[in-house]
């Protein structure tokens, strides 16, 4: 039998535990070309909200009754493909379940960094680190001396963005929620300055932190935080739109302060970035990130819960801000 977490109902806004159900289903024999993986770690992503939304997104939504879409890392326990052997550790689109039966198109890569925790393949050496590196360099185009501002700066993407910006010679300002995460930005992830958006006076704090303006804004939130950053963009600034975590409902379409005048007057650029458009660069990005982790230049934090029973409330907890580090479910 295979224990799975399925999408039981379509959520309105942030998915809650009641939108999921844990079921047991029988495993079938493998067909030619199929591979069976015993999952070890399951990923929890802010982007999952979009993967199950009933409004337009960049991917078709998970079907009601299907296994929750998720990245995972696990061990091959059966294989009919000669290029993928029993015992190989792999990461890919294996879903919230104990066992995944897949073809090679669901596998992202073999995990061969045996000197590092395998769970990193879901975080700093996975979709989060790759998003940070490619989003910052391709859309943000940071230059030495630039001031880079990052929202959700203590999150799994934001924390990597700040450190990579430092490696590239930039000055970094992180925006996070609450004193614990602000301290984590400063003490663990090395931000030059860290600001608490939950405290009063984010605008004046940004003015003090960014006297020459914001050259690159890596935006994981949208909403009030971004509305406060936009007036402080420098000439020829670049805005990387990576997430909209602060927007609880997408229907009706969110509205708010308009950004067009800021972009026009400052000749700034705003670009949406989805890492799934860049699988051809994944392996080279992981290689670079791995070297930085080994050299101690790129640090990480993990927030690990145990068992499939932790899955149904994991996404809601992420949006409640409960996690300190990359949220992972360990099986």
ABEGO torsion letter per residue (X at the ends): XBBBBBBABBBBEBBBAAABBBBBBBBBBBBBGBBBBBBABBBBBAAAAAAABABBBABBBBBBGBBBBBBBBBBBABBABAABBBGBBBBEBAEBBABBBBBAAABABBBABAABBAAAAABAABAAAAAAAAAAAAAAGBBBGBBBBBBGAABAAAAAAAAAAAAAGBBBBBBBBEAAAAAAAAAAAGBABBBBAABBGAAAAAAAABAAEBABBBBAAEEAAAAAAAAABBBGBBBBBABBAABABAOBBBBEBBAAAAAAAAGBBBBBBBAAAAAAAAAAAAAAAAAAAAAGABBBBBBBBBEAAAAAAAAAAAAAGABBEBBBBBX
